[in-house]
Amino acid sequence: MKLFFGFLFSLSFLFCTSVFAQDEIAMLSHPDSTITEIKPDSANISRPTDSLALRSYIRDSLVNELLTYSKTFVGCPYRYGGKSRAGFDCSGYVSTMFSHLGVTLSPSSYGMAGSGRVVPDSTLRPGDILFFINTQRRRSGIGHVGLVVEVKDGQIVFLHSACNGGVRYDYLSSPYYKAHYYRAERIPLFDVD
């Protein structure tokens, strides 16, 4: 929580120190506007010259915060319905990590589906949510979720809370997860391209 508030303070300081802070915030919602330079007091600070670059910078900062926070829970035990360090289930883990950024997701893996835009596997990146099907013996359909933390050389590493190990890293290419993988989604906050 301290990281989140520290991040929010840093982000608010960044935007509030400028006389043109309102213009910068407006730029996020108006892609046609451009700010090339701001002048707080006596220093000149360069900014991205287009809104896409600024939104990408903010997205990357938020994804970094999400992943940094998420990694602090590695090793926490699995607990059905859990949403704390005492134990997480898969959807409790993913929804708790996103709530750190102020994003509300459904507490169930099935309900979480549709929270973002479905993205092709070839465009997966850190912060995307992975959905798995038929992972429970008595139930078909979406039953497990994970959070992409790294994409390198075609290998996708994700964090999740597994019933046989708690919060841990796994490869999407491992036989079990590859067989049950359904799709990936990107939440609107991270979908700026």
Steps between C-alpha positions, in 0.01 A plus 500: 500500500791732577634443149165590353465822697863588430436444131182709513685780682780493243254499214295782650814704574612451141175638365424761766832684496430638157295806418378296204399193703139528390610506136703183554209317657271617221753373250439145622141518385557719192754331270513795264655735756874524545720647768865520419636679804400618846683752714455452874685786669832534321565152357399379156369142501438320174190289465397252235381697199186297444230359720568139400858524628379650828227238541752226422738642761223505762388149400854366531536662843174345619589156362836523676326588826254212454776247436725626780211472745386161365844345543499579872233231547698210349489212745167594662286188546193404302168556676164462329329842499815659648600859431789565740852390590338232714400336173366569151301311246581582136237767445548645847869543422448669161215725620699603811803590288290721271317657793843629607475726193138589569363262236200295612468152351252225576605270785437193281701382201182451296373848593839655425475391135384793289673760719728591213561462130594154376854520363677263260766278654761661276444838670500389864690725737546542875180595679272292277263252665508135390188283517498121524211259444401159631738515794247374753379139509131567544468818298578599143571846366729770635637391834846649541679832437856626507693822443765530227829624649746441217504429129843411366601301193146370460487373858223637720556499874201563723420530869196331650377325811490127436322255728819291506752764598343837567629815330772402255648549155421265212558485126199511271682245286501235774283204391222548757452874446542474124223238489259711708584848369195679359582866430657821629346840569645846547317735735408844360753679726783314322348506151642822360651399165 
